[in-house]
């Protein structure tokens, strides 16, 4: 079911599948709920899986720059409030994982468990780099449309060969927003002040062929009090679309153990 929820931020777009305990899916920058098109139905067995367009992305209400992770988290809670959901498991990928972590830090009683996929450690060095470097996906519009080719070119090395369909989906989502602003939001987030507030059990998912998401696993595992780690072999930046069955198996197994416990 695709629908809109009315919130104080404006309308937030989401897709809901299944029945049972809620699992909320949060996408990377500059994507939308479409990132979970293949994964969502695989997870909707005995649970209600909600994939949202985060505030400022996709078909959800816009969010002026400068955007902040805390605003994305507030938007996610606003959607849960509108749907009458008091608590949820939360899965986030890249930017979505940072948002999920902030949700668990700010309101721990509403986040049962976390699945954090390809999560950047946004500590002092990360923020310093992002303060001066051009964010990924920061491509000025060109009158001849060459920015579309440039967006494709920048992302292509991180996508599997022979899957131009996945890059098509990326381009479509990137055109709906400023494709770099979510990355800037990560560069503003002081994670070292927030991660110690997280008490929820956490599953850290790394993708072996995603250079941005796997390098920070050790520091995240060290700083999260109750975390386990799994690796998706050959997974790339687009692992949610590239390897949905592998991701679903790891997530479902881990959530099943948490339910029994």
PAFI-951879 format. One line per field, with one value per atom (N, C-alpha, C): residue number from 1; residue in three letters; atom name; x, y, z. Coordinates in steps of 0.02 Angstrom, whole numbers, plus 50000, padded with zeros to 5 digits. Example, Ala and Ser with C-alpha at 12.3 -4.5 7.8 and 13.67 -1.06 7.14 Angstrom:
# residues 2
n <- c(1,1,1,2,2,2)
res <- c(ALA,ALA,ALA,SER,SER,SER)
atom <- c(N,CA,C,N,CA,C)
u <- c(50660,50615,50660,50642,50684,50645)
v <- c(49716,49775,49835,49888,49947,50002)
w <- c(50390,50390,50390,50354,50357,50394)
# end
This chain:
# residues 261
n <- c(1,1,1,2,2,2,3,3,3,4,4,4,5,5,5,6,6,6,7,7,7,8,8,8,9,9,9,10,10,10,11,11,11,12,12,12,13,13,13,14,14,14,15,15,15,16,16,16,17,17,17,18,18,18,19,19,19,20,20,20,21,21,21,22,22,22,23,23,23,24,24,24,25,25,25,26,26,26,27,27,27,28,28,28,29,29,29,30,30,30,31,31,31,32,32,32,33,33,33,34,34,34,35,35,35,36,36,36,37,37,37,38,38,38,39,39,39,40,40,40,41,41,41,42,42,42,43,43,43,44,44,44,45,45,45,46,46,46,47,47,47,48,48,48,49,49,49,50,50,50,51,51,51,52,52,52,53,53,53,54,54,54,55,55,55,56,56,56,57,57,57,58,58,58,59,59,59,60,60,60,61,61,61,62,62,62,63,63,63,64,64,64,65,65,65,66,66,66,67,67,67,68,68,68,69,69,69,70,70,70,71,71,71,72,72,72,73,73,73,74,74,74,75,75,75,76,76,76,77,77,77,78,78,78,79,79,79,80,80,80,81,81,81,82,82,82,83,83,83,84,84,84,85,85,85,86,86,86,87,87,87,88,88,88,89,89,89,90,90,90,91,91,91,92,92,92,93,93,93,94,94,94,95,95,95,96,96,96,97,97,97,98,98,98,99,99,99,100,100,100,101,101,101,102,102,102,103,103,103,104,104,104,105,105,105,106,106,106,107,107,107,108,108,108,109,109,109,110,110,110,111,111,111,112,112,112,113,113,113,114,114,114,115,115,115,116,116,116,117,117,117,118,118,118,119,119,119,120,120,120,121,121,121,122,122,122,123,123,123,124,124,124,125,125,125,126,126,126,127,127,127,128,128,128,129,129,129,130,130,130,131,131,131,132,132,132,133,133,133,134,134,134,135,135,135,136,136,136,137,137,137,138,138,138,139,139,139,140,140,140,141,141,141,142,142,142,143,143,143,144,144,144,145,145,145,146,146,146,147,147,147,148,148,148,149,149,149,150,150,150,151,151,151,152,152,152,153,153,153,154,154,154,155,155,155,156,156,156,157,157,157,158,158,158,159,159,159,160,160,160,161,161,161,162,162,162,163,163,163,164,164,164,165,165,165,166,166,166,167,167,167,168,168,168,169,169,169,170,170,170,171,171,171,172,172,172,173,173,173,174,174,174,175,175,175,176,176,176,177,177,177,178,178,178,179,179,179,180,180,180,181,181,181,182,182,182,183,183,183,184,184,184,185,185,185,186,186,186,187,187,187,188,188,188,189,189,189,190,190,190,191,191,191,192,192,192,193,193,193,194,194,194,195,195,195,196,196,196,197,197,197,198,198,198,199,199,199,200,200,200,201,201,201,202,202,202,203,203,203,204,204,204,205,205,205,206,206,206,207,207,207,208,208,208,209,209,209,210,210,210,211,211,211,212,212,212,213,213,213,214,214,214,215,215,215,216,216,216,217,217,217,218,218,218,219,219,219,220,220,220,221,221,221,222,222,222,223,223,223,224,224,224,225,225,225,226,226,226,227,227,227,228,228,228,229,229,229,230,230,230,231,231,231,232,232,232,233,233,233,234,234,234,235,235,235,236,236,236,237,237,237,238,238,238,239,239,239,240,240,240,241,241,241,242,242,242,243,243,243,244,244,244,245,245,245,246,246,246,247,247,247,248,248,248,249,249,249,250,250,250,251,251,251,252,252,252,253,253,253,254,254,254,255,255,255,256,256,256,257,257,257,258,258,258,259,259,259,260,260,260,261,261,261)
res <- c(UNK,UNK,UNK,UNK,UNK,UNK,UNK,UNK,UNK,UNK,UNK,UNK,UNK,UNK,UNK,UNK,UNK,UNK,UNK,UNK,UNK,UNK,UNK,UNK,UNK,UNK,UNK,UNK,UNK,UNK,UNK,UNK,UNK,UNK,UNK,UNK,UNK,UNK,UNK,UNK,UNK,UNK,UNK,UNK,UNK,UNK,UNK,UNK,UNK,UNK,UNK,UNK,UNK,UNK,UNK,UNK,UNK,UNK,UNK,UNK,UNK,UNK,UNK,UNK,UNK,UNK,UNK,UNK,UNK,UNK,UNK,UNK,UNK,UNK,UNK,UNK,UNK,UNK,UNK,UNK,UNK,UNK,UNK,UNK,UNK,UNK,UNK,UNK,UNK,UNK,UNK,UNK,UNK,UNK,UNK,UNK,UNK,UNK,UNK,UNK,UNK,UNK,UNK,UNK,UNK,UNK,UNK,UNK,UNK,UNK,UNK,UNK,UNK,UNK,UNK,UNK,UNK,UNK,UNK,UNK,UNK,UNK,UNK,UNK,UNK,UNK,UNK,UNK,UNK,UNK,UNK,UNK,UNK,UNK,UNK,UNK,UNK,UNK,UNK,UNK,UNK,UNK,UNK,UNK,UNK,UNK,UNK,UNK,UNK,UNK,UNK,UNK,UNK,UNK,UNK,UNK,UNK,UNK,UNK,UNK,UNK,UNK,UNK,UNK,UNK,UNK,UNK,UNK,UNK,UNK,UNK,UNK,UNK,UNK,UNK,UNK,UNK,UNK,UNK,UNK,UNK,UNK,UNK,UNK,UNK,UNK,UNK,UNK,UNK,UNK,UNK,UNK,UNK,UNK,UNK,UNK,UNK,UNK,UNK,UNK,UNK,UNK,UNK,UNK,UNK,UNK,UNK,UNK,UNK,UNK,UNK,UNK,UNK,UNK,UNK,UNK,UNK,UNK,UNK,UNK,UNK,UNK,UNK,UNK,UNK,UNK,UNK,UNK,UNK,UNK,UNK,UNK,UNK,UNK,UNK,UNK,UNK,UNK,UNK,UNK,UNK,UNK,UNK,UNK,UNK,UNK,UNK,UNK,UNK,UNK,UNK,UNK,UNK,UNK,UNK,UNK,UNK,UNK,UNK,UNK,UNK,UNK,UNK,UNK,UNK,UNK,UNK,UNK,UNK,UNK,UNK,UNK,UNK,UNK,UNK,UNK,UNK,UNK,UNK,UNK,UNK,UNK,UNK,UNK,UNK,UNK,UNK,UNK,UNK,UNK,UNK,UNK,UNK,UNK,UNK,UNK,UNK,UNK,UNK,UNK,UNK,UNK,UNK,UNK,UNK,UNK,UNK,UNK,UNK,UNK,UNK,UNK,UNK,UNK,UNK,UNK,UNK,UNK,UNK,UNK,UNK,UNK,UNK,UNK,UNK,UNK,UNK,UNK,UNK,UNK,UNK,UNK,UNK,UNK,UNK,UNK,UNK,UNK,UNK,UNK,UNK,UNK,UNK,UNK,UNK,UNK,UNK,UNK,UNK,UNK,UNK,UNK,UNK,UNK,UNK,UNK,UNK,UNK,UNK,UNK,UNK,UNK,UNK,UNK,UNK,UNK,UNK,UNK,UNK,UNK,UNK,UNK,UNK,UNK,UNK,UNK,UNK,UNK,UNK,UNK,UNK,UNK,UNK,UNK,UNK,UNK,UNK,UNK,UNK,UNK,UNK,UNK,UNK,UNK,UNK,UNK,UNK,UNK,UNK,UNK,UNK,UNK,UNK,UNK,UNK,UNK,UNK,UNK,UNK,UNK,UNK,UNK,UNK,UNK,UNK,UNK,UNK,UNK,UNK,UNK,UNK,UNK,UNK,UNK,UNK,UNK,UNK,UNK,UNK,UNK,UNK,UNK,UNK,UNK,UNK,UNK,UNK,UNK,UNK,UNK,UNK,UNK,UNK,UNK,UNK,UNK,UNK,UNK,UNK,UNK,UNK,UNK,UNK,UNK,UNK,UNK,UNK,UNK,UNK,UNK,UNK,UNK,UNK,UNK,UNK,UNK,UNK,UNK,UNK,UNK,UNK,UNK,UNK,UNK,UNK,UNK,UNK,UNK,UNK,UNK,UNK,UNK,UNK,UNK,UNK,UNK,UNK,UNK,UNK,UNK,UNK,UNK,UNK,UNK,UNK,UNK,UNK,UNK,UNK,UNK,UNK,UNK,UNK,UNK,UNK,UNK,UNK,UNK,UNK,UNK,UNK,UNK,UNK,UNK,UNK,UNK,UNK,UNK,UNK,UNK,UNK,UNK,UNK,UNK,UNK,UNK,UNK,UNK,UNK,UNK,UNK,UNK,UNK,UNK,UNK,UNK,UNK,UNK,UNK,UNK,UNK,UNK,UNK,UNK,UNK,UNK,UNK,UNK,UNK,UNK,UNK,UNK,UNK,UNK,UNK,UNK,UNK,UNK,UNK,UNK,UNK,UNK,UNK,UNK,UNK,UNK,UNK,UNK,UNK,UNK,UNK,UNK,UNK,UNK,UNK,UNK,UNK,UNK,UNK,UNK,UNK,UNK,UNK,UNK,UNK,UNK,UNK,UNK,UNK,UNK,UNK,UNK,UNK,UNK,UNK,UNK,UNK,UNK,UNK,UNK,UNK,UNK,UNK,UNK,UNK,UNK,UNK,UNK,UNK,UNK,UNK,UNK,UNK,UNK,UNK,UNK,UNK,UNK,UNK,UNK,UNK,UNK,UNK,UNK,UNK,UNK,UNK,UNK,UNK,UNK,UNK,UNK,UNK,UNK,UNK,UNK,UNK,UNK,UNK,UNK,UNK,UNK,UNK,UNK,UNK,UNK,UNK,UNK,UNK,UNK,UNK,UNK,UNK,UNK,UNK,UNK,UNK,UNK,UNK,UNK,UNK,UNK,UNK,UNK,UNK,UNK,UNK,UNK,UNK,UNK,UNK,UNK,UNK,UNK,UNK,UNK,UNK,UNK,UNK,UNK,UNK,UNK,UNK,UNK,UNK,UNK,UNK,UNK,UNK,UNK,UNK,UNK,UNK,UNK,UNK,UNK,UNK,UNK,UNK,UNK,UNK,UNK,UNK,UNK,UNK,UNK,UNK,UNK,UNK,UNK,UNK,UNK,UNK,UNK,UNK,UNK,UNK,UNK,UNK,UNK,UNK,UNK,UNK,UNK,UNK,UNK,UNK,UNK,UNK,UNK,UNK,UNK,UNK,UNK,UNK,UNK,UNK,UNK,UNK,UNK,UNK,UNK,UNK,UNK,UNK,UNK,UNK,UNK,UNK,UNK,UNK,UNK,UNK,UNK,UNK,UNK,UNK,UNK,UNK,UNK,UNK,UNK,UNK,UNK,UNK,UNK,UNK,UNK,UNK,UNK,UNK,UNK,UNK,UNK,UNK,UNK,UNK,UNK,UNK,UNK,UNK,UNK,UNK)
atom <- c(N,CA,C,N,CA,C,N,CA,C,N,CA,C,N,CA,C,N,CA,C,N,CA,C,N,CA,C,N,CA,C,N,CA,C,N,CA,C,N,CA,C,N,CA,C,N,CA,C,N,CA,C,N,CA,C,N,CA,C,N,CA,C,N,CA,C,N,CA,C,N,CA,C,N,CA,C,N,CA,C,N,CA,C,N,CA,C,N,CA,C,N,CA,C,N,CA,C,N,CA,C,N,CA,C,N,CA,C,N,CA,C,N,CA,C,N,CA,C,N,CA,C,N,CA,C,N,CA,C,N,CA,C,N,CA,C,N,CA,C,N,CA,C,N,CA,C,N,CA,C,N,CA,C,N,CA,C,N,CA,C,N,CA,C,N,CA,C,N,CA,C,N,CA,C,N,CA,C,N,CA,C,N,CA,C,N,CA,C,N,CA,C,N,CA,C,N,CA,C,N,CA,C,N,CA,C,N,CA,C,N,CA,C,N,CA,C,N,CA,C,N,CA,C,N,CA,C,N,CA,C,N,CA,C,N,CA,C,N,CA,C,N,CA,C,N,CA,C,N,CA,C,N,CA,C,N,CA,C,N,CA,C,N,CA,C,N,CA,C,N,CA,C,N,CA,C,N,CA,C,N,CA,C,N,CA,C,N,CA,C,N,CA,C,N,CA,C,N,CA,C,N,CA,C,N,CA,C,N,CA,C,N,CA,C,N,CA,C,N,CA,C,N,CA,C,N,CA,C,N,CA,C,N,CA,C,N,CA,C,N,CA,C,N,CA,C,N,CA,C,N,CA,C,N,CA,C,N,CA,C,N,CA,C,N,CA,C,N,CA,C,N,CA,C,N,CA,C,N,CA,C,N,CA,C,N,CA,C,N,CA,C,N,CA,C,N,CA,C,N,CA,C,N,CA,C,N,CA,C,N,CA,C,N,CA,C,N,CA,C,N,CA,C,N,CA,C,N,CA,C,N,CA,C,N,CA,C,N,CA,C,N,CA,C,N,CA,C,N,CA,C,N,CA,C,N,CA,C,N,CA,C,N,CA,C,N,CA,C,N,CA,C,N,CA,C,N,CA,C,N,CA,C,N,CA,C,N,CA,C,N,CA,C,N,CA,C,N,CA,C,N,CA,C,N,CA,C,N,CA,C,N,CA,C,N,CA,C,N,CA,C,N,CA,C,N,CA,C,N,CA,C,N,CA,C,N,CA,C,N,CA,C,N,CA,C,N,CA,C,N,CA,C,N,CA,C,N,CA,C,N,CA,C,N,CA,C,N,CA,C,N,CA,C,N,CA,C,N,CA,C,N,CA,C,N,CA,C,N,CA,C,N,CA,C,N,CA,C,N,CA,C,N,CA,C,N,CA,C,N,CA,C,N,CA,C,N,CA,C,N,CA,C,N,CA,C,N,CA,C,N,CA,C,N,CA,C,N,CA,C,N,CA,C,N,CA,C,N,CA,C,N,CA,C,N,CA,C,N,CA,C,N,CA,C,N,CA,C,N,CA,C,N,CA,C,N,CA,C,N,CA,C,N,CA,C,N,CA,C,N,CA,C,N,CA,C,N,CA,C,N,CA,C,N,CA,C,N,CA,C,N,CA,C,N,CA,C,N,CA,C,N,CA,C,N,CA,C,N,CA,C,N,CA,C,N,CA,C,N,CA,C,N,CA,C,N,CA,C,N,CA,C,N,CA,C,N,CA,C,N,CA,C,N,CA,C,N,CA,C,N,CA,C,N,CA,C,N,CA,C,N,CA,C,N,CA,C,N,CA,C,N,CA,C,N,CA,C,N,CA,C,N,CA,C,N,CA,C,N,CA,C,N,CA,C,N,CA,C,N,CA,C,N,CA,C,N,CA,C,N,CA,C,N,CA,C,N,CA,C,N,CA,C,N,CA,C,N,CA,C,N,CA,C,N,CA,C,N,CA,C,N,CA,C,N,CA,C,N,CA,C,N,CA,C,N,CA,C,N,CA,C,N,CA,C,N,CA,C,N,CA,C,N,CA,C,N,CA,C,N,CA,C,N,CA,C,N,CA,C,N,CA,C)
u <- c(50042,50000,50044,50034,50067,50019,50045,50001,50042,50005,50035,50008,50050,50029,50036,49985,49987,50025,50075,50115,50126,50157,50173,50226,50263,50312,50281,50219,50186,50173,50154,50139,50203,50204,50261,50237,50274,50255,50286,50248,50273,50239,50269,50240,50239,50182,50174,50156,50188,50174,50173,50128,50127,50092,50089,50058,50102,50100,50139,50183,50235,50280,50309,50317,50338,50413,50435,50504,50504,50538,50542,50607,50602,50660,50677,50740,50764,50820,50812,50855,50917,50962,51021,51006,51052,51049,51072,51038,50977,50917,50911,50862,50793,50750,50682,50664,50599,50577,50592,50601,50615,50678,50724,50785,50769,50711,50692,50639,50632,50580,50584,50645,50653,50655,50683,50692,50628,50587,50529,50483,50462,50417,50450,50515,50550,50549,50547,50547,50477,50426,50357,50324,50358,50332,50326,50265,50256,50272,50281,50292,50265,50253,50232,50295,50310,50370,50350,50375,50359,50422,50421,50476,50453,50487,50465,50513,50487,50529,50544,50607,50623,50605,50593,50579,50632,50608,50654,50674,50650,50669,50607,50618,50565,50503,50445,50382,50358,50402,50385,50394,50370,50375,50447,50459,50528,50555,50621,50655,50710,50705,50756,50825,50876,50945,50958,51004,51044,51003,51005,50969,51012,50977,51013,50984,51028,51007,50951,50954,50902,50833,50832,50768,50741,50786,50764,50735,50768,50743,50676,50668,50603,50549,50566,50518,50498,50545,50529,50482,50496,50451,50382,50380,50316,50274,50307,50270,50243,50285,50262,50204,50208,50153,50089,50094,50035,50003,50045,50020,50002,50008,49991,50039,50102,50153,50194,50192,50226,50300,50318,50388,50400,50463,50478,50550,50564,50632,50648,50710,50727,50789,50782,50838,50854,50918,50941,51002,51007,51063,51098,51165,51205,51174,51151,51121,51064,51024,50969,50992,51052,51079,51097,51124,51139,51075,51023,50958,50931,50936,50912,50950,51015,51054,51030,51016,50992,50923,50881,50816,50825,50870,50882,50915,50956,50989,50940,50896,50852,50792,50766,50704,50711,50752,50768,50708,50656,50600,50557,50570,50529,50566,50629,50669,50689,50657,50669,50738,50753,50817,50838,50903,50931,50965,50955,50995,51029,51094,51132,51176,51159,51193,51238,51303,51351,51350,51357,51351,51417,51418,51479,51488,51551,51567,51580,51533,51537,51571,51631,51670,51707,51753,51787,51823,51858,51894,51846,51792,51741,51713,51696,51667,51717,51780,51831,51839,51838,51843,51784,51725,51664,51656,51691,51687,51722,51770,51809,51801,51783,51778,51710,51708,51645,51607,51545,51509,51497,51495,51476,51406,51395,51331,51321,51371,51364,51383,51334,51345,51301,51330,51288,51248,51188,51147,51179,51174,51201,51145,51149,51096,51090,51145,51143,51126,51112,51094,51153,51213,51272,51280,51243,51247,51218,51172,51144,51197,51236,51290,51343,51355,51406,51383,51320,51294,51302,51285,51292,51366,51411,51482,51510,51491,51517,51495,51435,51407,51425,51439,51448,51501,51558,51609,51584,51531,51507,51446,51428,51371,51395,51359,51381,51377,51424,51424,51361,51336,51278,51212,51210,51147,51132,51127,51109,51041,50998,50932,50936,50986,50994,51017,51061,51082,51025,50982,50923,50881,50871,50831,50864,50930,50967,50957,50965,50959,50889,50838,50770,50761,50785,50779,50822,50882,50927,50898,50857,50829,50772,50746,50691,50714,50779,50805,50872,50901,50973,51009,51042,51068,51126,51154,51212,51194,51135,51120,51117,51091,51091,51161,51209,51278,51306,51286,51308,51279,51217,51187,51227,51251,51295,51358,51384,51444,51434,51372,51357,51342,51336,51311,51369,51362,51414,51399,51417,51398,51429,51490,51524,51487,51446,51406,51340,51322,51256,51258,51310,51311,51310,51337,51337,51268,51220,51151,51110,51138,51101,51105,51048,51044,51013,50983,50949,51000,50982,51025,51033,51094,51108,51142,51120,51153,51189,51254,51294,51304,51278,51286,51340,51389,51440,51435,51451,51452,51524,51549,51621,51648,51607,51629,51605,51584,51563,51616,51661,51717,51696,51636,51614,51582,51557,51518,51551,51606,51635,51693,51724,51785,51772,51711,51696,51664,51658,51628,51664,51731,51764,51748,51748,51736,51663,51617,51547,51535,51565,51555,51584,51640,51671,51628,51595,51558,51485,51458,51390,51392,51353,51358,51333,51287,51255,51248,51306,51306,51338,51310,51338,51352,51392,51413,51403,51380,51374,51399,51425,51451,51412,51392,51362,51419,51440,51495,51477,51523,51516,51462,51435,51385,51417,51380,51403,51359,51368,51329,51254,51236,51166,51146,51175,51165,51092,51051,50981,50944,50965,50936,50975,51040,51085,51078,51073,51074,51017,50955,50901,50891,50901,50890,50941,51004,51056,51042,51023,51007,50947,50895,50834,50849,50891,50906,50942,50991,51028,50983,50942,50898,50845,50814,50760,50787,50845,50875,50890,50917,50936,50875,50825,50763,50728,50731,50701,50732,50797,50831,50812,50807,50788,50718,50672,50604,50602,50641,50642,50669,50722,50752,50708)
v <- c(49941,50000,50062,50105,50170,50223,50269,50319,50379,50431,50490,50496,50519,50534,50608,50637,50709,50718,50762,50777,50852,50874,50945,50968,50920,50937,50942,50920,50913,50839,50822,50752,50712,50653,50607,50545,50526,50470,50405,50351,50287,50229,50170,50108,50059,50027,49980,49911,49860,49790,49747,49699,49649,49672,49626,49640,49614,49649,49627,49683,49665,49716,49758,49822,49868,49869,49864,49876,49935,49989,50050,50049,50063,50063,50135,50153,50221,50217,50253,50247,50292,50283,50325,50388,50436,50496,50477,50502,50543,50501,50441,50393,50405,50355,50357,50287,50276,50209,50158,50180,50135,50093,50118,50080,50011,50005,49943,49904,49918,49887,49811,49783,49711,49683,49721,49695,49695,49746,49754,49694,49666,49608,49547,49541,49483,49488,49549,49558,49558,49565,49573,49505,49463,49398,49398,49407,49410,49477,49527,49595,49646,49706,49761,49801,49805,49839,49904,49960,50026,50056,50070,50104,50175,50224,50293,50331,50383,50435,50482,50483,50526,50599,50636,50707,50740,50775,50808,50766,50704,50659,50633,50607,50574,50617,50587,50622,50648,50648,50678,50753,50786,50859,50882,50938,50963,50989,50993,51018,51065,51130,51178,51161,51180,51176,51234,51225,51165,51113,51052,50997,50965,50934,50902,50833,50789,50720,50721,50766,50769,50784,50823,50837,50775,50737,50675,50627,50623,50579,50602,50668,50694,50679,50682,50665,50592,50548,50477,50464,50496,50488,50518,50573,50603,50554,50517,50467,50413,50387,50336,50361,50423,50453,50454,50476,50481,50412,50360,50293,50256,50290,50260,50207,50212,50163,50190,50155,50179,50161,50102,50081,50038,50034,49998,49975,49922,49906,49954,49975,50024,50000,49996,49979,50040,50060,50116,50098,50128,50114,50180,50183,50243,50301,50355,50411,50386,50340,50313,50280,50251,50220,50272,50329,50383,50410,50415,50437,50387,50322,50271,50275,50286,50293,50352,50408,50467,50455,50418,50401,50362,50313,50273,50312,50362,50404,50453,50482,50535,50508,50451,50424,50348,50325,50253,50208,50234,50190,50175,50208,50196,50154,50140,50100,50035,49980,49916,49889,49888,49864,49906,49905,49941,49892,49903,49870,49927,49933,49989,49963,49982,49957,50010,49993,50038,50107,50107,50169,50207,50270,50309,50330,50332,50360,50434,50477,50548,50585,50562,50593,50654,50681,50744,50742,50688,50685,50685,50648,50646,50716,50750,50817,50866,50860,50904,50893,50830,50816,50845,50836,50859,50935,50967,51040,51073,51038,51067,51030,50966,50927,50936,50927,50928,50864,50867,50805,50764,50698,50655,50675,50669,50687,50762,50803,50875,50894,50894,50907,50965,51023,51080,51064,51090,51081,51115,51083,51110,51117,51170,51182,51125,51091,51037,50969,50968,50905,50860,50885,50843,50825,50861,50842,50773,50751,50684,50631,50642,50596,50597,50655,50661,50626,50633,50596,50521,50498,50427,50406,50447,50430,50425,50471,50471,50409,50386,50329,50261,50260,50196,50150,50176,50131,50093,50117,50086,50042,50032,49991,49928,49873,49812,49820,49788,49789,49755,49781,49751,49767,49818,49836,49911,49932,50003,50020,49970,49983,50013,49992,50020,50092,50107,50177,50220,50193,50230,50250,50204,50218,50271,50267,50318,50387,50392,50457,50486,50444,50469,50500,50466,50494,50557,50556,50614,50677,50669,50728,50760,50724,50750,50797,50798,50835,50865,50903,50919,50855,50821,50754,50753,50811,50813,50836,50864,50895,50844,50785,50734,50715,50715,50701,50757,50819,50875,50869,50844,50834,50785,50731,50684,50719,50764,50801,50852,50863,50909,50871,50805,50765,50745,50762,50748,50680,50627,50560,50540,50563,50542,50566,50618,50641,50604,50565,50534,50458,50427,50354,50321,50355,50327,50325,50359,50360,50302,50265,50210,50148,50123,50062,50004,50015,49962,49912,49848,49800,49821,49813,49836,49782,49775,49733,49779,49772,49811,49770,49795,49762,49798,49761,49788,49755,49792,49765,49766,49707,49700,49742,49759,49799,49871,49893,49962,49997,50035,50065,50117,50146,50199,50170,50109,50083,50032,50001,49946,49969,50025,50044,50066,50088,50114,50062,50000,49949,49941,49939,49928,49982,50045,50098,50097,50081,50078,50020,49963,49905,49917,49953,49968,50016,50062,50114,50097,50048,50027,49971,49980,49934,49864,49857,49793,49781,49768,49764,49698,49673,49616,49638,49600,49619,49562,49579,49532,49566,49527,49553,49523,49566,49544,49542,49482,49475,49504,49542,49574,49628,49645,49699,49766,49808,49874,49928,49989,50045,50031,49997,49982,49912,49890,49820,49804,49852,49838,49815,49841,49820,49763,49765,49716,49646,49644,49580,49576,49585,49587,49522,49465,49402,49391,49409,49402,49448,49510,49558,49534,49511,49489,49430,49383,49325,49346,49391,49413,49451,49496,49537,49494,49449,49408,49361,49332,49288,49326,49385,49425,49449,49474,49495,49437,49378,49320,49301,49306,49293,49345,49408,49460,49448,49425,49412,49357,49303,49248,49272,49314,49340,49387)
w <- c(50000,50000,50000,49951,49949,49975,50016,50046,50069,50089,50120,50191,50236,50305,50317,50347,50364,50429,50429,50488,50492,50547,50554,50503,50474,50423,50353,50347,50283,50270,50210,50194,50184,50215,50208,50171,50120,50077,50102,50099,50124,50088,50093,50069,50127,50138,50194,50167,50194,50176,50239,50241,50294,50357,50406,50470,50526,50583,50641,50667,50706,50732,50675,50686,50633,50624,50562,50541,50494,50512,50472,50432,50366,50322,50302,50310,50295,50243,50188,50130,50135,50088,50083,50043,50044,50002,49931,49879,49877,49857,49885,49862,49893,49887,49912,49936,49950,49969,49915,49853,49797,49809,49849,49864,49893,49925,49958,49919,49855,49814,49816,49811,49812,49883,49930,49998,50039,50031,50075,50075,50018,50022,50053,50047,50078,50154,50180,50253,50282,50240,50264,50276,50312,50332,50408,50433,50505,50536,50494,50520,50470,50495,50451,50434,50370,50347,50313,50339,50313,50283,50218,50185,50169,50197,50189,50143,50111,50083,50142,50163,50220,50206,50258,50252,50207,50155,50109,50049,50045,49990,49954,49893,49857,49850,49868,49863,49930,49980,50045,50044,50096,50100,50094,50061,50054,50120,50124,50183,50160,50178,50155,50183,50145,50169,50217,50264,50278,50316,50290,50322,50376,50425,50480,50492,50516,50531,50583,50631,50682,50652,50597,50563,50528,50496,50464,50516,50575,50628,50653,50662,50684,50633,50569,50517,50519,50534,50539,50598,50654,50712,50696,50658,50640,50598,50554,50515,50561,50606,50652,50695,50717,50756,50714,50652,50609,50596,50597,50585,50650,50707,50771,50794,50773,50791,50850,50906,50966,50967,50938,50937,50876,50853,50792,50794,50755,50734,50677,50671,50619,50581,50515,50471,50430,50431,50390,50350,50291,50246,50231,50241,50232,50272,50239,50275,50320,50294,50334,50398,50397,50457,50509,50486,50533,50563,50523,50549,50599,50584,50631,50697,50694,50756,50796,50763,50799,50830,50795,50824,50889,50888,50948,51004,50986,51036,51067,51026,51051,51089,51067,51096,51102,51148,51151,51165,51198,51213,51152,51095,51035,50982,50994,50946,50980,50958,50989,50971,50906,50882,50822,50806,50750,50702,50638,50586,50548,50556,50529,50472,50411,50352,50322,50314,50282,50314,50380,50420,50422,50403,50411,50484,50507,50572,50562,50582,50568,50626,50643,50696,50671,50712,50695,50628,50612,50549,50490,50496,50443,50431,50485,50478,50449,50468,50441,50365,50344,50272,50235,50263,50228,50230,50275,50278,50219,50189,50135,50068,50070,50009,49976,49911,49875,49888,49912,49927,49865,49875,49819,49795,49731,49698,49692,49708,49701,49629,49585,49514,49492,49475,49454,49391,49388,49328,49268,49211,49149,49097,49058,49009,48958,48944,48894,48924,48989,49021,49038,49030,49043,49117,49161,49232,49244,49201,49208,49195,49143,49128,49182,49211,49263,49327,49345,49402,49392,49332,49315,49321,49292,49292,49363,49407,49474,49514,49501,49538,49508,49443,49409,49440,49464,49493,49555,49586,49649,49638,49574,49556,49520,49524,49490,49414,49380,49307,49281,49226,49194,49227,49272,49305,49294,49231,49219,49246,49256,49284,49354,49392,49459,49457,49410,49402,49376,49334,49312,49373,49419,49478,49522,49528,49565,49534,49468,49434,49445,49439,49449,49518,49570,49637,49646,49616,49623,49593,49541,49508,49548,49598,49638,49694,49709,49766,49748,49794,49790,49809,49763,49778,49827,49843,49889,49959,49969,50034,50091,50077,50130,50152,50105,50123,50167,50151,50193,50263,50268,50334,50375,50343,50379,50403,50362,50380,50435,50456,50511,50576,50572,50629,50675,50738,50788,50820,50785,50806,50872,50886,50947,51010,51003,51061,51067,51018,51017,51025,51000,50996,51065,51115,51183,51215,51185,51211,51184,51135,51104,51148,51168,51209,51172,51116,51078,51051,51048,51013,50940,50914,50846,50805,50743,50694,50646,50641,50594,50531,50475,50411,50371,50349,50305,50237,50184,50116,50092,50074,50064,50006,49957,49901,49904,49963,49973,50014,49982,50018,50069,50060,50105,50168,50165,50220,50264,50240,50279,50323,50306,50341,50413,50428,50495,50542,50519,50562,50629,50631,50696,50747,50728,50777,50799,50754,50773,50821,50806,50849,50919,50921,50985,51027,50995,51031,51045,51011,51025,51077,51130,51187,51172,51124,51113,51037,51004,50931,50907,50852,50816,50745,50709,50642,50593,50532,50478,50414,50368,50304,50246,50199,50136,50085,50066,50019,49951,49924,49857,49856,49914,49915,49900,49864,49846,49878,49857,49885,49878,49825,49811,49836,49891,49913,49926,49946,49960,49897,49839,49775,49743,49752,49721,49752,49819,49855,49906,49884,49933,49971,49939,49974,50029,50015,50065,50125,50110,50163,50203,50169,50203,50249,50226,50267,50331,50326,50385,50433,50406,50448,50482,50444,50472,50526,50514,50564,50628,50620,50680,50718,50682,50715,50749,50718,50748,50814,50819,50882,50934,50913,50961,50987,50943,50965,51018,51006,51054,51120,51115,51177,51213)
# end
